[in-house]
């Protein structure tokens, strides 16, 4: 009667520092681009009035 471990899938090793920084930079750039698009859209809306 041996018990199997709860999870059969091997756990991923923690992400390296470079990988974490790269993903954080990518998320930050996406957020900043979205903010710039929103500001640009607001400027165009104000011009039409």
N, C-alpha and C positions, 0 to 999 in steps of 0.2 A: 504494500500500500504506500507507494511513494506519491507525494503531492507534486503537481506541476506548478511552476510559478504562475502568478496571476496573468502576467503579460508575456506572450510568446514572442512579440516583436522585440528586436534589440533596440536599446535606447540610443539615440543619437548623441555623440559627444557634444559638449557645449560649443557654440559657435566661436570662432577665433575673433580676436579683437578687430582685425581688418574686416571680417565679414559683418560684424555688428556695426562698425563705422560706415561701411559701404551702404548697408540697408538704411541706416539712420539718415545719411546724406540724401539718398534717393527719396525717402519719404519727405524730408525737409524741402527738397527742390520741387516735388509735386505739390506740396502745400503752398509754397510761395508762388508757383505758376497759377494755381487756382485763385489765390488772392489777387494776383495781377490781372487775371481775366475778369474777375468780379469788379475790380476798380475800373477797368477799361469799359466794361458794360455799363457801369453807373455813369461814367463820364459821357458816354454816347447818349444815354437816356436823358441826361440833364441838358445836352446840347439841343435835343429835339424840342424841348419846351420853349 
